[in-house]
Amino acid sequence: MVILGSIVEASPDDRIVSIAPTAGLRSFEPDLKLQDELQLGARIGIGVARRMTIWTDFTYSNPLRKTTGKTTSVYGLHVAAQLDLTGGRVFPYLLAGAGGLLYSFGDQASNAAGTLVGGAGVGFRAGRRTALFMEGSGEAYRSRSVSFSYDGDPVFGRERTTNWNKSVLLGLAVGF
């Protein structure tokens, strides 16, 4: 209980609002046949306890489909809790949350899915309100292939499956 108390203990000084641009590499579920691609993003967060921040995270990627060469715009929006495990200048952390993905395909109908996201990272505090970080994360979502008859009735080609996208990124968080 002592450890949990030190993590969730909060003071007004802990209520730092931060913004963080991010950039990295996103890899996609193999069935989508999308190339790994640059992922750009931005986060805004607020410290809710001594070693916990709640982040809202927006990401964007524009991969090519390996089979057709058409681009796909992939948008992600998540809300996640980040738990700083040590509170030190160099700090490992865990990240967990939920959100959604939108695939805007260039060669078929768009698709959206709710996601669960989890990850881990390590950060380096360059001051009280600035930190560099590197993170690896995964997004899990459920989907199924759906095709339609000429009459517009859905025809389901397969059962729902759990799919994964993975990301590795770098970021710079600045608080104010």
N, CA and C atoms as a LAMMPS dump frame, in Angstrom:
ITEM: TIMESTEP
0
ITEM: NUMBER OF ATOMS
528
ITEM: BOX BOUNDS ff ff ff
-5.0000000000000000e+02 5.0000000000000000e+02
-5.0000000000000000e+02 5.0000000000000000e+02
-5.0000000000000000e+02 5.0000000000000000e+02
ITEM: ATOMS id mol type element x y z
1 1 1 N 0.811 -1.197 0
2 1 2 C 0 0 0
3 1 3 C 0.859 1.268 0
4 2 1 N 2.035 1.213 0.621
5 2 2 C 2.912 2.374 0.672
6 2 3 C 3.334 2.783 -0.738
7 3 1 N 3.68 1.797 -1.58
8 3 2 C 4.088 2.095 -2.959
9 3 3 C 2.942 2.74 -3.721
10 4 1 N 1.732 2.154 -3.625
11 4 2 C 0.572 2.717 -4.316
12 4 3 C 0.291 4.135 -3.822
13 5 1 N 0.427 4.366 -2.519
14 5 2 C 0.211 5.7 -1.973
15 5 3 C 1.172 6.727 -2.543
16 6 1 N 2.428 6.347 -2.736
17 6 2 C 3.409 7.292 -3.283
18 6 3 C 3.154 7.572 -4.757
19 7 1 N 2.535 6.624 -5.461
20 7 2 C 2.24 6.835 -6.874
21 7 3 C 1.045 7.755 -7.05
22 8 1 N -0.014 7.531 -6.281
23 8 2 C -1.255 8.292 -6.492
24 8 3 C -1.359 9.553 -5.653
25 9 1 N -0.438 9.755 -4.72
26 9 2 C -0.425 10.969 -3.924
27 9 3 C -0.282 12.172 -4.854
28 10 1 N -1.112 13.176 -4.661
29 10 2 C -1.098 14.333 -5.564
30 10 3 C -1.042 15.636 -4.771
31 11 1 N -0.428 16.618 -5.383
32 11 2 C -0.431 17.972 -4.85
33 11 3 C -0.733 18.902 -6.021
34 12 1 N -1.044 20.164 -5.754
35 12 2 C -1.293 21.087 -6.869
36 12 3 C -0.123 21.196 -7.845
37 13 1 N 1.123 20.98 -7.365
38 13 2 C 2.295 21.025 -8.253
39 13 3 C 2.309 19.881 -9.263
40 14 1 N 1.574 18.797 -8.972
41 14 2 C 1.523 17.646 -9.873
42 14 3 C 0.578 17.872 -11.051
43 15 1 N -0.244 18.879 -11.005
44 15 2 C -1.256 19.129 -12.028
45 15 3 C -0.669 19.899 -13.214
46 16 1 N 0.385 19.357 -13.781
47 16 2 C 1.052 19.987 -14.921
48 16 3 C 0.354 19.549 -16.196
49 17 1 N 0.007 20.508 -17.043
50 17 2 C -0.53 20.207 -18.37
51 17 3 C 0.66 20.157 -19.321
52 18 1 N 0.737 19.089 -20.112
53 18 2 C 1.867 18.898 -21.026
54 18 3 C 1.381 18.649 -22.441
55 19 1 N 2.216 19.048 -23.388
56 19 2 C 2.004 18.702 -24.795
57 19 3 C 3.243 17.948 -25.264
58 20 1 N 3.045 17.03 -26.217
59 20 2 C 4.171 16.214 -26.669
60 20 3 C 3.995 15.839 -28.138
61 21 1 N 4.799 16.412 -29.027
62 21 2 C 4.823 15.882 -30.398
63 21 3 C 5.544 14.536 -30.378
64 22 1 N 5.103 13.609 -31.246
65 22 2 C 5.721 12.286 -31.325
66 22 3 C 5.964 11.909 -32.787
67 23 1 N 6.929 11.044 -32.999
68 23 2 C 7.207 10.506 -34.332
69 23 3 C 7.817 9.12 -34.151
70 24 1 N 7.471 8.219 -35.068
71 24 2 C 8.005 6.873 -34.968
72 24 3 C 7.605 6.014 -36.146
73 25 1 N 7.559 4.724 -35.913
74 25 2 C 7.242 3.743 -36.947
75 25 3 C 6.061 2.912 -36.48
76 26 1 N 5.065 2.76 -37.359
77 26 2 C 3.892 1.928 -37.066
78 26 3 C 3.894 0.743 -38.012
79 27 1 N 3.671 -0.455 -37.455
80 27 2 C 3.502 -1.655 -38.282
81 27 3 C 2.063 -2.133 -38.107
82 28 1 N 1.541 -2.725 -39.173
83 28 2 C 0.124 -3.038 -39.232
84 28 3 C -0.134 -4.53 -39.237
85 29 1 N -1.351 -4.898 -38.883
86 29 2 C -1.832 -6.281 -38.966
87 29 3 C -1.51 -6.835 -40.347
88 30 1 N -0.869 -7.999 -40.446
89 30 2 C -0.465 -8.533 -41.757
90 30 3 C -1.602 -8.697 -42.765
91 31 1 N -2.81 -9.037 -42.304
92 31 2 C -3.93 -9.221 -43.23
93 31 3 C -4.275 -7.949 -44
94 32 1 N -3.932 -6.776 -43.46
95 32 2 C -4.232 -5.513 -44.152
96 32 3 C -3.306 -5.271 -45.336
97 33 1 N -2.168 -5.946 -45.336
98 33 2 C -1.173 -5.802 -46.407
99 33 3 C -0.739 -4.337 -46.584
100 34 1 N -0.516 -3.672 -45.447
101 34 2 C -0.024 -2.299 -45.444
102 34 3 C 1.45 -2.294 -45.061
103 35 1 N 2.226 -1.449 -45.73
104 35 2 C 3.65 -1.328 -45.41
105 35 3 C 3.829 -0.623 -44.067
106 36 1 N 4.909 -0.964 -43.353
107 36 2 C 5.263 -0.2 -42.163
108 36 3 C 5.463 1.246 -42.596
109 37 1 N 5.105 2.183 -41.72
110 37 2 C 5.084 3.577 -42.162
111 37 3 C 5.414 4.516 -41
112 38 1 N 5.911 5.69 -41.351
113 38 2 C 6.11 6.779 -40.403
114 38 3 C 4.791 7.092 -39.709
115 39 1 N 4.848 7.265 -38.399
116 39 2 C 3.685 7.67 -37.618
117 39 3 C 4.002 9.012 -36.973
118 40 1 N 3.163 9.991 -37.195
119 40 2 C 3.281 11.297 -36.552
120 40 3 C 2.145 11.447 -35.566
121 41 1 N 2.395 12.18 -34.493
122 41 2 C 1.339 12.327 -33.51
123 41 3 C 1.552 13.511 -32.591
124 42 1 N 0.557 13.713 -31.753
125 42 2 C 0.605 14.754 -30.732
126 42 3 C -0.195 14.279 -29.531
127 43 1 N 0.288 14.632 -28.362
128 43 2 C -0.382 14.284 -27.115
129 43 3 C -0.6 15.542 -26.296
130 44 1 N -1.675 15.523 -25.547
131 44 2 C -1.88 16.527 -24.511
132 44 3 C -2.27 15.758 -23.257
133 45 1 N -1.644 16.128 -22.145
134 45 2 C -1.885 15.368 -20.93
135 45 3 C -1.92 16.245 -19.702
136 46 1 N -2.418 15.661 -18.634
137 46 2 C -2.432 16.35 -17.348
138 46 3 C -1.983 15.375 -16.268
139 47 1 N -1.096 15.871 -15.401
140 47 2 C -0.678 15.074 -14.253
141 47 3 C -1.828 14.991 -13.274
142 48 1 N -2.222 13.787 -12.914
143 48 2 C -3.327 13.61 -11.976
144 48 3 C -2.834 13.123 -10.618
145 49 1 N -1.587 12.72 -10.56
146 49 2 C -0.962 12.276 -9.318
147 49 3 C 0.543 12.435 -9.474
148 50 1 N 1.263 12.193 -8.398
149 50 2 C 2.713 12.402 -8.408
150 50 3 C 3.392 11.694 -9.58
151 51 1 N 2.992 10.445 -9.887
152 51 2 C 3.652 9.692 -10.956
153 51 3 C 2.657 9.139 -11.972
154 52 1 N 1.551 9.85 -12.166
155 52 2 C 0.562 9.399 -13.143
156 52 3 C 0.06 10.574 -13.98
157 53 1 N 0.045 10.359 -15.31
158 53 2 C -0.44 11.36 -16.256
159 53 3 C -1.501 10.707 -17.129
160 54 1 N -2.557 11.442 -17.42
161 54 2 C -3.577 10.994 -18.372
162 54 3 C -3.329 11.749 -19.678
163 55 1 N -3.109 10.99 -20.765
164 55 2 C -2.805 11.554 -22.078
165 55 3 C -3.951 11.318 -23.053
166 56 1 N -4.224 12.302 -23.886
167 56 2 C -5.03 12.122 -25.09
168 56 3 C -4.036 12.169 -26.243
169 57 1 N -4.073 11.143 -27.08
170 57 2 C -3.049 10.924 -28.093
171 57 3 C -3.701 10.817 -29.464
172 58 1 N -3.248 11.63 -30.421
173 58 2 C -3.699 11.545 -31.813
174 58 3 C -2.518 11.11 -32.666
175 59 1 N -2.73 10.13 -33.547
176 59 2 C -1.668 9.667 -34.439
177 59 3 C -2.17 9.628 -35.879
178 60 1 N -1.227 9.731 -36.808
179 60 2 C -1.545 9.661 -38.235
180 60 3 C -0.436 8.909 -38.966
181 61 1 N -0.837 8.024 -39.867
182 61 2 C 0.079 7.321 -40.765
183 61 3 C -0.558 7.284 -42.148
184 62 1 N 0.269 7.143 -43.178
185 62 2 C -0.228 7.101 -44.553
186 62 3 C 0.495 5.996 -45.343
187 63 1 N 0.275 4.72 -44.955
188 63 2 C 1.004 3.627 -45.6
189 63 3 C 0.45 3.272 -46.982
190 64 1 N 1.3 2.607 -47.762
191 64 2 C 0.883 2.054 -49.052
192 64 3 C 0.383 0.632 -48.85
193 65 1 N -0.642 0.265 -49.628
194 65 2 C -1.102 -1.127 -49.652
195 65 3 C -0.135 -1.902 -50.533
196 66 1 N 0.432 -2.993 -50.012
197 66 2 C 1.431 -3.772 -50.745
198 66 3 C 0.869 -4.362 -52.035
199 67 1 N -0.413 -4.696 -52.056
200 67 2 C -0.989 -5.375 -53.219
201 67 3 C -1.413 -4.424 -54.329
202 68 1 N -1.803 -3.181 -53.985
203 68 2 C -2.328 -2.261 -55.009
204 68 3 C -1.502 -0.994 -55.181
205 69 1 N -0.643 -0.666 -54.216
206 69 2 C 0.123 0.569 -54.29
207 69 3 C -0.677 1.807 -53.916
208 70 1 N -1.929 1.648 -53.507
209 70 2 C -2.77 2.78 -53.084
210 70 3 C -2.454 3.138 -51.628
211 71 1 N -2.575 4.426 -51.301
212 71 2 C -2.322 4.85 -49.927
213 71 3 C -3.563 4.675 -49.07
214 72 1 N -3.327 4.54 -47.788
215 72 2 C -4.377 4.429 -46.779
216 72 3 C -4.051 5.432 -45.683
217 73 1 N -5 6.276 -45.34
218 73 2 C -4.809 7.179 -44.208
219 73 3 C -5.299 6.476 -42.949
220 74 1 N -4.442 6.406 -41.935
221 74 2 C -4.784 5.736 -40.684
222 74 3 C -4.717 6.765 -39.561
223 75 1 N -5.857 6.979 -38.905
224 75 2 C -5.968 7.947 -37.813
225 75 3 C -6.225 7.182 -36.52
226 76 1 N -5.532 7.565 -35.457
227 76 2 C -5.756 6.955 -34.152
228 76 3 C -6.028 8.027 -33.109
229 77 1 N -6.942 7.753 -32.203
230 77 2 C -7.234 8.644 -31.085
231 77 3 C -7.414 7.779 -29.851
232 78 1 N -6.602 8.039 -28.823
233 78 2 C -6.619 7.227 -27.609
234 78 3 C -6.558 8.118 -26.376
235 79 1 N -7.096 7.61 -25.288
236 79 2 C -6.898 8.194 -23.965
237 79 3 C -6.225 7.11 -23.146
238 80 1 N -5.094 7.454 -22.525
239 80 2 C -4.32 6.441 -21.808
240 80 3 C -3.711 7.024 -20.536
241 81 1 N -3.565 6.167 -19.55
242 81 2 C -2.879 6.529 -18.301
243 81 3 C -1.428 6.071 -18.393
244 82 1 N -0.528 6.968 -18.025
245 82 2 C 0.901 6.658 -17.978
246 82 3 C 1.328 6.608 -16.525
247 83 1 N 1.901 5.481 -16.127
248 83 2 C 2.357 5.288 -14.756
249 83 3 C 3.876 5.266 -14.723
250 84 1 N 4.464 6.299 -14.119
251 84 2 C 5.918 6.41 -13.926
252 84 3 C 6.3 5.436 -12.812
253 85 1 N 7.172 4.486 -13.105
254 85 2 C 7.471 3.427 -12.149
255 85 3 C 8.487 3.806 -11.076
256 86 1 N 9.307 4.842 -11.316
257 86 2 C 10.358 5.16 -10.344
258 86 3 C 10.337 6.589 -9.822
259 87 1 N 9.841 7.521 -10.606
260 87 2 C 9.859 8.921 -10.187
261 87 3 C 11.215 9.581 -10.304
262 88 1 N 12.196 8.899 -10.901
263 88 2 C 13.544 9.443 -11.016
264 88 3 C 13.74 10.271 -12.275
265 89 1 N 14.974 10.741 -12.437
266 89 2 C 15.31 11.529 -13.632
267 89 3 C 15.185 10.678 -14.893
268 90 1 N 15.654 9.429 -14.84
269 90 2 C 15.394 8.442 -15.887
270 90 3 C 14.276 7.569 -15.336
271 91 1 N 13.177 7.467 -16.06
272 91 2 C 12.005 6.778 -15.516
273 91 3 C 11.375 5.818 -16.529
274 92 1 N 11.306 4.546 -16.168
275 92 2 C 10.524 3.617 -16.978
276 92 3 C 9.044 3.858 -16.671
277 93 1 N 8.193 3.583 -17.654
278 93 2 C 6.76 3.768 -17.421
279 93 3 C 5.943 2.742 -18.184
280 94 1 N 4.708 2.562 -17.713
281 94 2 C 3.716 1.73 -18.387
282 94 3 C 2.597 2.633 -18.867
283 95 1 N 1.935 2.214 -19.942
284 95 2 C 0.87 2.995 -20.562
285 95 3 C -0.284 2.053 -20.865
286 96 1 N -1.517 2.439 -20.523
287 96 2 C -2.689 1.614 -20.834
288 96 3 C -3.89 2.524 -21.061
289 97 1 N -4.706 2.17 -22.064
290 97 2 C -5.888 2.974 -22.336
291 97 3 C -6.761 2.378 -23.417
292 98 1 N -7.633 3.215 -23.968
293 98 2 C -8.585 2.798 -24.996
294 98 3 C -8.792 3.938 -25.98
295 99 1 N -9.31 3.593 -27.142
296 99 2 C -9.562 4.615 -28.149
297 99 3 C -10.121 4.02 -29.412
298 100 1 N -9.683 4.546 -30.547
299 100 2 C -10.194 4.061 -31.815
300 100 3 C -9.237 4.309 -32.956
301 101 1 N -9.458 3.574 -34.035
302 101 2 C -8.701 3.706 -35.274
303 101 3 C -9.666 3.916 -36.426
304 102 1 N -9.271 4.742 -37.374
305 102 2 C -10.015 4.904 -38.62
306 102 3 C -9.067 4.628 -39.766
307 103 1 N -9.425 3.657 -40.602
308 103 2 C -8.684 3.352 -41.819
309 103 3 C -9.46 3.943 -42.982
310 104 1 N -8.867 4.894 -43.666
311 104 2 C -9.465 5.468 -44.871
312 104 3 C -8.684 4.901 -46.058
313 105 1 N -9.164 3.748 -46.565
314 105 2 C -8.466 3.032 -47.626
315 105 3 C -8.633 3.75 -48.963
316 106 1 N -7.599 3.715 -49.791
317 106 2 C -7.67 4.285 -51.129
318 106 3 C -8.231 3.317 -52.146
319 107 1 N -8.41 2.039 -51.747
320 107 2 C -8.849 1.029 -52.712
321 107 3 C -10.038 0.2 -52.232
322 108 1 N -10.661 0.589 -51.117
323 108 2 C -11.869 -0.097 -50.639
324 108 3 C -12.555 0.793 -49.613
325 109 1 N -13.69 0.336 -49.09
326 109 2 C -14.454 1.127 -48.118
327 109 3 C -13.633 1.361 -46.849
328 110 1 N -13.868 2.508 -46.218
329 110 2 C -13.193 2.833 -44.959
330 110 3 C -13.674 1.908 -43.855
331 111 1 N -12.891 1.851 -42.764
332 111 2 C -13.218 0.986 -41.649
333 111 3 C -12.781 1.673 -40.363
334 112 1 N -13.53 1.469 -39.297
335 112 2 C -13.176 2.019 -37.99
336 112 3 C -13.328 0.928 -36.944
337 113 1 N -12.556 1.025 -35.872
338 113 2 C -12.619 0.025 -34.806
339 113 3 C -12.222 0.66 -33.485
340 114 1 N -12.841 0.192 -32.414
341 114 2 C -12.406 0.553 -31.075
342 114 3 C -11.15 -0.229 -30.739
343 115 1 N -10.277 0.342 -29.926
344 115 2 C -9.008 -0.301 -29.604
345 115 3 C -8.726 -0.27 -28.106
346 116 1 N -7.923 -1.218 -27.687
347 116 2 C -7.261 -1.169 -26.392
348 116 3 C -5.789 -0.971 -26.699
349 117 1 N -5.131 -0.117 -25.935
350 117 2 C -3.719 0.171 -26.192
351 117 3 C -2.925 -0.07 -24.911
352 118 1 N -1.737 -0.608 -25.079
353 118 2 C -0.85 -0.826 -23.948
354 118 3 C 0.589 -0.702 -24.408
355 119 1 N 1.445 -0.288 -23.514
356 119 2 C 2.836 -0.149 -23.901
357 119 3 C 3.73 0.13 -22.716
358 120 1 N 4.997 0.302 -23.034
359 120 2 C 6.005 0.621 -22.036
360 120 3 C 7.027 1.543 -22.674
361 121 1 N 7.665 2.333 -21.853
362 121 2 C 8.669 3.239 -22.37
363 121 3 C 9.655 3.632 -21.3
364 122 1 N 10.57 4.467 -21.728
365 122 2 C 11.536 5.037 -20.802
366 122 3 C 11.672 6.514 -21.143
367 123 1 N 11.714 7.336 -20.108
368 123 2 C 11.838 8.775 -20.304
369 123 3 C 13.043 9.332 -19.578
370 124 1 N 13.44 10.524 -19.989
371 124 2 C 14.543 11.241 -19.365
372 124 3 C 14.083 12.663 -19.096
373 125 1 N 14.029 13.03 -17.808
374 125 2 C 13.623 14.392 -17.442
375 125 3 C 14.792 15.341 -17.646
376 126 1 N 14.572 16.33 -18.523
377 126 2 C 15.588 17.349 -18.784
378 126 3 C 15.35 18.567 -17.905
379 127 1 N 14.355 18.513 -17.075
380 127 2 C 13.976 19.581 -16.156
381 127 3 C 12.655 19.196 -15.515
382 128 1 N 12.113 20.052 -14.664
383 128 2 C 10.846 19.738 -13.98
384 128 3 C 9.705 19.559 -14.969
385 129 1 N 9.72 20.286 -16.084
386 129 2 C 8.582 20.277 -16.999
387 129 3 C 8.922 19.808 -18.415
388 130 1 N 10.066 19.18 -18.606
389 130 2 C 10.465 18.715 -19.932
390 130 3 C 11.008 17.292 -19.841
391 131 1 N 10.567 16.441 -20.758
392 131 2 C 11.056 15.059 -20.776
393 131 3 C 11.127 14.535 -22.207
394 132 1 N 12.201 13.845 -22.509
395 132 2 C 12.324 13.086 -23.757
396 132 3 C 11.889 11.66 -23.45
397 133 1 N 11.214 10.999 -24.401
398 133 2 C 10.8 9.633 -24.14
399 133 3 C 10.833 8.782 -25.397
400 134 1 N 10.996 7.473 -25.166
401 134 2 C 10.951 6.465 -26.223
402 134 3 C 9.977 5.4 -25.739
403 135 1 N 9.104 4.95 -26.656
404 135 2 C 8.014 4.078 -26.241
405 135 3 C 7.709 3.02 -27.296
406 136 1 N 7.326 1.858 -26.845
407 136 2 C 6.795 0.808 -27.706
408 136 3 C 5.389 0.491 -27.238
409 137 1 N 4.458 0.343 -28.184
410 137 2 C 3.072 0.079 -27.792
411 137 3 C 2.378 -0.792 -28.829
412 138 1 N 1.253 -1.332 -28.427
413 138 2 C 0.428 -2.13 -29.323
414 138 3 C -1.029 -1.727 -29.185
415 139 1 N -1.756 -1.805 -30.291
416 139 2 C -3.197 -1.534 -30.301
417 139 3 C -3.894 -2.833 -30.677
418 140 1 N -4.815 -3.28 -29.867
419 140 2 C -5.602 -4.468 -30.173
420 140 3 C -7.004 -4.028 -30.576
421 141 1 N -7.524 -4.645 -31.634
422 141 2 C -8.893 -4.345 -32.058
423 141 3 C -9.514 -5.584 -32.683
424 142 1 N -10.84 -5.634 -32.687
425 142 2 C -11.569 -6.763 -33.266
426 142 3 C -12.148 -6.33 -34.606
427 143 1 N -12.057 -7.224 -35.591
428 143 2 C -12.627 -6.912 -36.904
429 143 3 C -13.008 -8.19 -37.624
430 144 1 N -13.756 -8.012 -38.694
431 144 2 C -14.074 -9.116 -39.589
432 144 3 C -14.225 -8.559 -40.993
433 145 1 N -13.897 -9.366 -41.966
434 145 2 C -14.075 -8.97 -43.358
435 145 3 C -15.563 -9.008 -43.682
436 146 1 N -16.046 -7.946 -44.308
437 146 2 C -17.453 -7.869 -44.693
438 146 3 C -17.514 -7.511 -46.167
439 147 1 N -18.291 -8.264 -46.907
440 147 2 C -18.557 -7.899 -48.299
441 147 3 C -20.068 -7.791 -48.459
442 148 1 N -20.5 -7.151 -49.534
443 148 2 C -21.913 -6.888 -49.738
444 148 3 C -22.384 -7.502 -51.044
445 149 1 N -23.634 -7.977 -51.047
446 149 2 C -24.239 -8.506 -52.269
447 149 3 C -24.63 -7.336 -53.175
448 150 1 N -25.053 -7.646 -54.402
449 150 2 C -25.5 -6.597 -55.325
450 150 3 C -26.715 -5.854 -54.789
451 151 1 N -27.488 -6.498 -53.907
452 151 2 C -28.663 -5.862 -53.307
453 151 3 C -28.309 -5.001 -52.1
454 152 1 N -27.049 -5.013 -51.692
455 152 2 C -26.613 -4.22 -50.551
456 152 3 C -26.677 -4.952 -49.231
457 153 1 N -27.013 -6.239 -49.255
458 153 2 C -27.064 -7.014 -48.024
459 153 3 C -25.653 -7.462 -47.642
460 154 1 N -25.313 -7.356 -46.341
461 154 2 C -23.964 -7.766 -45.94
462 154 3 C -23.788 -9.283 -46.018
463 155 1 N -22.635 -9.697 -46.48
464 155 2 C -22.238 -11.098 -46.509
465 155 3 C -20.925 -11.173 -45.731
466 156 1 N -20.907 -11.937 -44.651
467 156 2 C -19.726 -11.99 -43.802
468 156 3 C -18.802 -13.093 -44.273
469 157 1 N -17.58 -12.732 -44.617
470 157 2 C -16.623 -13.695 -45.163
471 157 3 C -15.909 -14.515 -44.112
472 158 1 N -15.783 -14.019 -42.896
473 158 2 C -15.086 -14.769 -41.855
474 158 3 C -15.503 -14.27 -40.489
475 159 1 N -15.129 -15.032 -39.462
476 159 2 C -15.454 -14.667 -38.084
477 159 3 C -14.589 -13.482 -37.641
478 160 1 N -15.028 -12.843 -36.562
479 160 2 C -14.234 -11.763 -35.983
480 160 3 C -12.885 -12.295 -35.514
481 161 1 N -11.859 -11.479 -35.706
482 161 2 C -10.531 -11.823 -35.228
483 161 3 C -9.982 -10.646 -34.426
484 162 1 N -9.044 -10.935 -33.537
485 162 2 C -8.347 -9.878 -32.808
486 162 3 C -7.079 -9.563 -33.578
487 163 1 N -6.896 -8.303 -33.894
488 163 2 C -5.765 -7.851 -34.701
489 163 3 C -4.897 -6.886 -33.893
490 164 1 N -3.634 -6.753 -34.316
491 164 2 C -2.671 -5.912 -33.597
492 164 3 C -1.927 -4.996 -34.552
493 165 1 N -1.788 -3.746 -34.165
494 165 2 C -0.837 -2.818 -34.769
495 165 3 C 0.207 -2.528 -33.699
496 166 1 N 1.432 -2.272 -34.122
497 166 2 C 2.502 -1.98 -33.179
498 166 3 C 3.188 -0.675 -33.559
499 167 1 N 3.669 0.051 -32.564
500 167 2 C 4.355 1.318 -32.802
501 167 3 C 5.581 1.445 -31.917
502 168 1 N 6.598 2.088 -32.448
503 168 2 C 7.776 2.508 -31.685
504 168 3 C 7.918 3.996 -31.969
505 169 1 N 8.046 4.803 -30.939
506 169 2 C 8.094 6.242 -31.175
507 169 3 C 9.005 6.969 -30.212
508 170 1 N 9.337 8.191 -30.591
509 170 2 C 10.087 9.136 -29.771
510 170 3 C 9.212 10.359 -29.557
511 171 1 N 9.383 11.01 -28.412
512 171 2 C 8.599 12.204 -28.16
513 171 3 C 9.319 13.161 -27.234
514 172 1 N 8.811 14.369 -27.183
515 172 2 C 9.307 15.416 -26.294
516 172 3 C 8.11 16.043 -25.602
517 173 1 N 8.005 15.847 -24.303
518 173 2 C 6.902 16.398 -23.509
519 173 3 C 7.345 17.695 -22.846
520 174 1 N 6.548 18.724 -23.013
521 174 2 C 6.828 20.02 -22.398
522 174 3 C 5.594 20.43 -21.587
523 175 1 N 5.804 20.703 -20.308
524 175 2 C 4.717 21.083 -19.415
525 175 3 C 4.64 22.591 -19.217
526 176 1 N 3.461 23.03 -18.88
527 176 2 C 3.259 24.449 -18.588
528 176 3 C 2.19 24.608 -17.529
